Amino acid sequence: MMRRELLVAGCLGLTVACGAKSSSTTPEKAVEPQTAAAGTWEPAPLPMGEGALKLLGLTGPDKPWDGMSYDEKEWYMVGKVHPVMRQVFQTFDADKYAGEKFECTPCHSKNAKAEKYKMPNSDLSPVPAADSAEYQEMRGAKIVKFMEQRVTPSMASMLGEAAFDPATKQGFSCNECHPKQ
């Protein structure tokens, strides 16, 4: 039953991922903090009524992630996470994350298949601990705001995990994908 649901989700996901762009959403263009007031910038809202976000949502898997087989995880990533996260990233920079430009490698390493898609990805920039002074210095940057407010909560939700809680230092954080600094 799980394989059938994942296959259906995969087909839906590929249909959404390969479908035409919606003209009703105008994604924010990525602008470097030094050229705009990054301190006041906020990421665009997620278009929950469109595309993969509408069809697939931000819900977690039917089965806990840690209890899924490699094949089940692969189908879930292909059928749900990939099309949804492509759409999430396109709200930040539609051109950079369009179509084939957003495959597995932005999140997983260049050797993802050989490494069985292990995370965190050593190819990504290291991120300091959330309670460190180094992390606090990064917080005004647009990409950090986008990752904090859109990417990390979306991934946590789709993996059925709680978002990171700075008080308890538990939950899904930047360091699930990025290596620790």
PASEBA-1860 file (N, C-alpha, C; in nm, 3 decimals):
! residues 181
1> MMRRELLV> 0.083/-0.120/0.000/0.000/0.000/0.000/0.086/0.126/0.000 ~ 0.190/0.128/0.084/0.277/0.245/0.094/0.344/0.272/-0.041 ~ 0.391/0.167/-0.109/0.459/0.183/-0.238/0.363/0.243/-0.340 ~ 0.236/0.199/-0.340/0.137/0.251/-0.434/0.113/0.399/-0.409 ~ 0.098/0.438/-0.280/0.076/0.578/-0.246/0.196/0.663/-0.288 ~ 0.315/0.609/-0.267/0.435/0.684/-0.306/0.445/0.696/-0.457 ~ 0.405/0.592/-0.530/0.407/0.598/-0.676/0.310/0.704/-0.726 ~ 0.189/0.707/-0.668/0.090/0.808/-0.706/0.144/0.947/-0.674
9> AGCLGLTV> 0.202/0.964/-0.555/0.259/1.093/-0.516/0.372/1.131/-0.611 ~ 0.454/1.032/-0.649/0.564/1.058/-0.742/0.513/1.107/-0.876 ~ 0.409/1.043/-0.927/0.352/1.085/-1.056/0.294/1.226/-1.046 ~ 0.222/1.252/-0.936/0.168/1.386/-0.915/0.280/1.488/-0.904 ~ 0.383/1.452/-0.828/0.495/1.543/-0.809/0.565/1.575/-0.939 ~ 0.588/1.474/-1.022/0.653/1.499/-1.150/0.564/1.582/-1.241 ~ 0.434/1.559/-1.235/0.342/1.638/-1.314/0.349/1.785/-1.273 ~ 0.348/1.808/-1.143/0.356/1.945/-1.091/0.492/2.006/-1.121
17> ACGAKSSS> 0.599/1.929/-1.097/0.733/1.981/-1.116/0.763/2.013/-1.262 ~ 0.707/1.936/-1.351/0.735/1.956/-1.494/0.630/2.042/-1.562 ~ 0.524/2.078/-1.490/0.416/2.155/-1.549/0.453/2.299/-1.574 ~ 0.360/2.370/-1.632/0.382/2.511/-1.665/0.389/2.595/-1.540 ~ 0.462/2.705/-1.551/0.471/2.800/-1.441/0.339/2.872/-1.426 ~ 0.303/2.899/-1.301/0.184/2.978/-1.275/0.221/3.125/-1.290 ~ 0.134/3.201/-1.353/0.164/3.343/-1.371/0.109/3.427/-1.257 ~ 0.039/3.366/-1.163/-0.023/3.445/-1.057/0.071/3.472/-0.940
25> TTPEKAVE> 0.185/3.407/-0.935/0.278/3.431/-0.827/0.399/3.503/-0.882 ~ 0.437/3.610/-0.818/0.556/3.682/-0.858/0.660/3.658/-0.751 ~ 0.754/3.565/-0.774/0.853/3.534/-0.672/0.947/3.651/-0.647 ~ 0.996/3.655/-0.524/1.096/3.755/-0.487/1.226/3.720/-0.557 ~ 1.293/3.818/-0.609/1.425/3.797/-0.665/1.525/3.806/-0.550 ~ 1.625/3.718/-0.553/1.728/3.723/-0.451/1.811/3.848/-0.472 ~ 1.829/3.924/-0.366/1.910/4.045/-0.371/2.007/4.038/-0.255 ~ 2.130/4.068/-0.282/2.233/4.063/-0.178/2.203/4.164/-0.068
33> PQTAAAGT> 2.231/4.128/0.059/2.202/4.218/0.170/2.266/4.356/0.155 ~ 2.386/4.365/0.094/2.452/4.494/0.084/2.384/4.587/-0.018 ~ 2.296/4.534/-0.105/2.232/4.619/-0.204/2.086/4.650/-0.171 ~ 2.036/4.598/-0.063/1.899/4.625/-0.021/1.892/4.619/0.131 ~ 1.786/4.670/0.185/1.769/4.670/0.330/1.731/4.531/0.378 ~ 1.829/4.444/0.392/1.804/4.306/0.430/1.738/4.296/0.567 ~ 1.766/4.390/0.655/1.708/4.386/0.788/1.557/4.398/0.787 ~ 1.500/4.465/0.686/1.356/4.481/0.678/1.293/4.386/0.577
41> WEPAPLPM> 1.373/4.320/0.497/1.324/4.228/0.395/1.265/4.104/0.461 ~ 1.155/4.057/0.407/1.094/3.932/0.452/1.071/3.845/0.330 ~ 1.086/3.713/0.343/1.063/3.625/0.228/0.916/3.628/0.185 ~ 0.896/3.606/0.056/0.760/3.601/0.002/0.683/3.488/0.070 ~ 0.553/3.507/0.090/0.473/3.397/0.147/0.474/3.278/0.052 ~ 0.461/3.161/0.106/0.454/3.042/0.021/0.317/3.040/-0.047 ~ 0.314/3.011/-0.177/0.187/3.006/-0.251/0.114/2.874/-0.226 ~ 0.054/2.861/-0.109/-0.007/2.733/-0.067/-0.123/2.690/-0.156
49> GEGALKLL> -0.181/2.782/-0.232/-0.294/2.749/-0.318/-0.254/2.713/-0.459 ~ -0.124/2.691/-0.483/-0.076/2.664/-0.619/0.019/2.545/-0.623 ~ 0.027/2.483/-0.739/0.129/2.383/-0.770/0.142/2.271/-0.669 ~ 0.268/2.232/-0.646/0.298/2.120/-0.557/0.253/2.148/-0.414 ~ 0.265/2.274/-0.371/0.221/2.307/-0.235/0.072/2.280/-0.218 ~ -0.007/2.311/-0.320/-0.150/2.285/-0.314/-0.179/2.135/-0.323 ~ -0.119/2.068/-0.420/-0.147/1.926/-0.443/-0.091/1.833/-0.337 ~ 0.028/1.865/-0.288/0.098/1.773/-0.198/0.106/1.822/-0.054
57> GLTGPDKP> 0.103/1.952/-0.035/0.105/2.009/0.099/0.239/1.995/0.171 ~ 0.237/2.036/0.296/0.357/2.030/0.380/0.343/1.928/0.492 ~ 0.259/1.830/0.472/0.239/1.726/0.574/0.353/1.626/0.571 ~ 0.369/1.557/0.681/0.473/1.455/0.691/0.431/1.324/0.628 ~ 0.524/1.229/0.623/0.494/1.099/0.565/0.398/1.019/0.653 ~ 0.332/0.920/0.592/0.241/0.834/0.668/0.316/0.749/0.771 ~ 0.440/0.724/0.743/0.524/0.638/0.827/0.639/0.725/0.878 ~ 0.684/0.710/1.003/0.796/0.791/1.051/0.918/0.775/0.959
65> WDGMSYDE> 0.986/0.886/0.932/1.102/0.888/0.843/1.204/0.783/0.882 ~ 1.236/0.774/1.010/1.338/0.678/1.056/1.294/0.533/1.036 ~ 1.165/0.509/1.021/1.114/0.374/1.000/1.098/0.337/0.853 ~ 1.127/0.431/0.764/1.112/0.406/0.621/1.236/0.338/0.564 ~ 1.215/0.252/0.465/1.327/0.189/0.395/1.391/0.291/0.302 ~ 1.507/0.257/0.249/1.575/0.344/0.153/1.484/0.372/0.034 ~ 1.419/0.268/-0.020/1.330/0.286/-0.135/1.211/0.375/-0.101 ~ 1.152/0.355/0.016/1.039/0.440/0.056/1.082/0.585/0.068
73> KEWYMVGK> 1.198/0.610/0.125/1.250/0.747/0.138/1.274/0.807/0.000 ~ 1.331/0.728/-0.091/1.357/0.779/-0.225/1.227/0.818/-0.295 ~ 1.125/0.733/-0.289/0.997/0.765/-0.352/0.933/0.888/-0.289 ~ 0.945/0.900/-0.158/0.888/1.015/-0.088/0.960/1.144/-0.130 ~ 1.093/1.136/-0.138/1.169/1.254/-0.179/1.135/1.294/-0.323 ~ 1.130/1.197/-0.413/1.100/1.225/-0.554/0.955/1.272/-0.572 ~ 0.864/1.207/-0.502/0.723/1.235/-0.523/0.666/1.351/-0.446 ~ 0.731/1.391/-0.337/0.675/1.500/-0.257/0.777/1.609/-0.227
81> VHPVMRQV> 0.885/1.571/-0.162/0.979/1.672/-0.113/1.040/1.752/-0.229 ~ 1.085/1.686/-0.332/1.149/1.757/-0.443/1.057/1.859/-0.509 ~ 0.936/1.821/-0.553/0.852/1.922/-0.618/0.810/2.035/-0.524 ~ 0.786/2.004/-0.398/0.746/2.108/-0.303/0.863/2.202/-0.276 ~ 0.982/2.146/-0.252/1.096/2.232/-0.221/1.141/2.312/-0.342 ~ 1.123/2.258/-0.462/1.151/2.338/-0.582/1.064/2.463/-0.581 ~ 0.936/2.444/-0.551/0.844/2.558/-0.548/0.881/2.655/-0.436 ~ 0.919/2.602/-0.320/0.960/2.688/-0.208/1.081/2.772/-0.250
89> FQTFDADK> 1.183/2.709/-0.307/1.303/2.782/-0.348/1.273/2.881/-0.460 ~ 1.177/2.850/-0.545/1.143/2.943/-0.652/1.081/3.072/-0.598 ~ 1.024/3.071/-0.479/0.972/3.195/-0.421/1.086/3.289/-0.384 ~ 1.206/3.235/-0.371/1.323/3.316/-0.340/1.392/3.365/-0.467 ~ 1.409/3.274/-0.564/1.474/3.310/-0.690/1.422/3.215/-0.798 ~ 1.321/3.260/-0.871/1.254/3.176/-0.971/1.348/3.131/-1.082 ~ 1.439/3.217/-1.124/1.530/3.181/-1.233/1.635/3.079/-1.189 ~ 1.693/3.103/-1.074/1.800/3.015/-1.026/1.748/2.873/-0.999
97> YAGEKFEC> 1.626/2.861/-0.952/1.573/2.730/-0.913/1.466/2.678/-1.009 ~ 1.467/2.724/-1.132/1.369/2.680/-1.231/1.402/2.542/-1.285 ~ 1.298/2.465/-1.314/1.309/2.338/-1.385/1.426/2.251/-1.349 ~ 1.507/2.219/-1.451/1.619/2.127/-1.432/1.731/2.185/-1.347 ~ 1.726/2.314/-1.320/1.828/2.375/-1.236/1.812/2.332/-1.090 ~ 1.697/2.279/-1.056/1.673/2.235/-0.919/1.650/2.085/-0.919 ~ 1.756/2.013/-0.908/1.747/1.867/-0.899/1.788/1.827/-0.758 ~ 1.853/1.715/-0.742/1.890/1.667/-0.608/2.012/1.740/-0.550
105> TPCHSKNA> 2.102/1.786/-0.638/2.229/1.839/-0.592/2.225/1.970/-0.513 ~ 2.125/2.058/-0.527/2.130/2.176/-0.440/2.124/2.140/-0.291 ~ 2.061/2.029/-0.260/2.050/1.988/-0.120/2.144/1.873/-0.086 ~ 2.160/1.781/-0.180/2.248/1.667/-0.160/2.377/1.692/-0.237 ~ 2.479/1.620/-0.206/2.611/1.644/-0.267/2.615/1.608/-0.415 ~ 2.725/1.648/-0.479/2.747/1.613/-0.620/2.754/1.462/-0.637 ~ 2.792/1.391/-0.532/2.802/1.245/-0.534/2.686/1.182/-0.459 ~ 2.571/1.244/-0.466/2.456/1.204/-0.386/2.421/1.056/-0.402
113> KAEKYKMP> 2.412/1.011/-0.524/2.371/0.871/-0.546/2.472/0.775/-0.484 ~ 2.600/0.797/-0.509/2.704/0.710/-0.453/2.705/0.715/-0.300 ~ 2.671/0.832/-0.245/2.669/0.848/-0.099/2.534/0.815/-0.039 ~ 2.443/0.764/-0.121/2.307/0.728/-0.079/2.234/0.846/-0.016 ~ 2.260/0.966/-0.069/2.189/1.089/-0.031/2.204/1.124/0.117 ~ 2.315/1.083/0.176/2.334/1.109/0.320/2.336/1.259/0.348 ~ 2.290/1.292/0.465/2.289/1.430/0.510/2.356/1.434/0.647 ~ 2.415/1.545/0.688/2.425/1.670/0.615/2.519/1.657/0.495
121> NSDLSPVP> 2.505/1.752/0.404/2.579/1.756/0.280/2.707/1.836/0.299 ~ 2.820/1.772/0.286/2.948/1.840/0.308/2.978/1.945/0.200 ~ 2.904/1.943/0.089/2.922/2.044/-0.015/2.857/2.179/0.020 ~ 2.763/2.177/0.115/2.696/2.301/0.155/2.783/2.379/0.253 ~ 2.758/2.507/0.262/2.831/2.593/0.355/2.804/2.549/0.498 ~ 2.909/2.541/0.580/2.887/2.509/0.721/2.808/2.621/0.789 ~ 2.724/2.583/0.885/2.644/2.679/0.958/2.677/2.665/1.107 ~ 2.707/2.778/1.173/2.737/2.772/1.316/2.613/2.739/1.399
129> AADSAEYQ> 2.635/2.699/1.522/2.526/2.667/1.613/2.433/2.787/1.627 ~ 2.303/2.760/1.638/2.201/2.865/1.643/2.219/2.962/1.759 ~ 2.280/2.917/1.867/2.298/3.005/1.983/2.434/3.074/1.984 ~ 2.511/3.063/1.875/2.644/3.124/1.872/2.637/3.268/1.820 ~ 2.739/3.344/1.855/2.750/3.483/1.807/2.765/3.484/1.655 ~ 2.835/3.386/1.599/2.855/3.379/1.455/2.721/3.363/1.382 ~ 2.634/3.279/1.440/2.502/3.260/1.377/2.419/3.388/1.386 ~ 2.423/3.452/1.500/2.346/3.576/1.519/2.389/3.683/1.419
137> EMRGAKIV> 2.517/3.687/1.384/2.567/3.783/1.285/2.510/3.755/1.146 ~ 2.481/3.630/1.115/2.429/3.591/0.984/2.280/3.621/0.967 ~ 2.208/3.635/1.075/2.062/3.637/1.073/1.998/3.746/0.989 ~ 2.065/3.856/0.962/2.006/3.962/0.882/2.011/3.935/0.732 ~ 2.093/3.841/0.689/2.107/3.812/0.547/1.978/3.752/0.491 ~ 1.943/3.791/0.371/1.819/3.744/0.308/1.813/3.592/0.299 ~ 1.923/3.530/0.256/1.921/3.384/0.240/1.898/3.315/0.375 ~ 1.953/3.371/0.480/1.934/3.312/0.614/1.788/3.328/0.657
145> KFMEQRVT> 1.732/3.446/0.636/1.590/3.466/0.669/1.502/3.369/0.591 ~ 1.531/3.355/0.462/1.455/3.263/0.378/1.467/3.120/0.429 ~ 1.588/3.078/0.459/1.609/2.942/0.507/1.538/2.920/0.642 ~ 1.550/3.018/0.732/1.487/3.006/0.864/1.334/3.004/0.855 ~ 1.278/3.091/0.773/1.134/3.110/0.771/1.059/3.023/0.671 ~ 1.128/2.974/0.569/1.058/2.896/0.466/1.113/2.755/0.450 ~ 1.244/2.742/0.431/1.302/2.611/0.400/1.301/2.516/0.520 ~ 1.360/2.558/0.630/1.371/2.469/0.746/1.235/2.426/0.799
153> PSMASMLG> 1.138/2.518/0.818/1.006/2.471/0.865/0.936/2.379/0.765 ~ 0.951/2.406/0.635/0.887/2.321/0.535/0.945/2.181/0.538 ~ 1.078/2.171/0.545/1.142/2.039/0.550/1.105/1.965/0.678 ~ 1.107/2.035/0.790/1.071/1.971/0.917/0.931/1.912/0.908 ~ 0.840/1.991/0.858/0.701/1.947/0.845/0.689/1.825/0.753 ~ 0.754/1.831/0.637/0.742/1.720/0.542/0.812/1.593/0.589 ~ 0.906/1.606/0.681/0.971/1.488/0.737/0.903/1.443/0.866 ~ 0.798/1.514/0.905/0.725/1.478/1.026/0.802/1.505/1.153
161> EAAFDPAT> 0.890/1.603/1.148/0.973/1.636/1.265/0.934/1.772/1.321 ~ 0.963/1.791/1.448/0.940/1.921/1.511/1.047/2.018/1.464 ~ 1.010/2.144/1.452/1.106/2.248/1.417/1.203/2.267/1.533 ~ 1.321/2.318/1.505/1.422/2.341/1.608/1.372/2.438/1.713 ~ 1.392/2.402/1.838/1.356/2.487/1.951/1.486/2.532/2.018 ~ 1.520/2.662/2.009/1.645/2.709/2.067/1.655/2.684/2.218 ~ 1.542/2.682/2.286/1.544/2.661/2.432/1.589/2.520/2.467 ~ 1.541/2.422/2.394/1.576/2.282/2.423/1.688/2.229/2.335
169> KQGFSCNE> 1.717/2.304/2.227/1.817/2.264/2.128/1.780/2.130/2.063 ~ 1.651/2.109/2.049/1.599/1.986/1.988/1.518/2.023/1.864 ~ 1.509/1.930/1.771/1.427/1.950/1.653/1.509/1.969/1.527 ~ 1.438/1.981/1.417/1.499/1.993/1.284/1.562/2.131/1.270 ~ 1.691/2.135/1.239/1.763/2.262/1.230/1.841/2.272/1.099 ~ 1.910/2.383/1.083/1.997/2.405/0.966/2.095/2.290/0.948 ~ 2.142/2.236/1.062/2.246/2.135/1.058/2.196/1.996/1.019 ~ 2.068/1.984/0.984/2.021/1.859/0.926/2.073/1.849/0.783
177> CHPKQ> 2.090/1.964/0.718/2.137/1.969/0.579/2.279/2.024/0.569 ~ 2.306/2.130/0.643/2.438/2.194/0.641/2.527/2.135/0.749 ~ 2.656/2.115/0.719/2.747/2.068/0.825/2.761/2.176/0.932 ~ 2.794/2.132/1.053/2.816/2.227/1.163/2.950/2.295/1.144 ~ 2.952/2.422/1.180/3.077/2.499/1.171/3.153/2.480/1.299
END
